[in-house]
Amino acid sequence: MLVYFLCFLALLPVLLVFLLRLRAQFLAAQSPIGKELAGKETVAFFHPYAHAGGGGERVLWCSIHSVQQRYPEVICVVYTGDMDVTPSELLLQAKKRFGVDIDSKG
């Protein structure tokens, strides 16, 4: 009996992670952006300070531009910590500062 209990305790974290992941997938599918991107190939970029305008940001925008040029059917998404700017402001700065034109639809 103790063996079964210990096995249960050992498997409990795995079960919890599975259920949390399942819940996250369900919630993502219900969100507006999740519905919009459903079934589309998507590449996500994470840059905590995409609005800072330094060398790392140039790499970010050039990478997105390259993906858009080579794979026009792929949607590019940027996750950033910059909460004080709009997506259109980010794209405008990339064009002004780095000369990189990003398609806002992909």
Secondary structure, DSSP 8 states (H G I E B T S, - for coil): -HHHHHHHHHHHHHHHHHHHHHHHHHHHHHSHHHHHHTTS-EEEEE-TTTTS-SHHHHHHHHHHHHHHHH-TTSEEEEE-S--SS-HHHHHHHHHHHH-----TT-
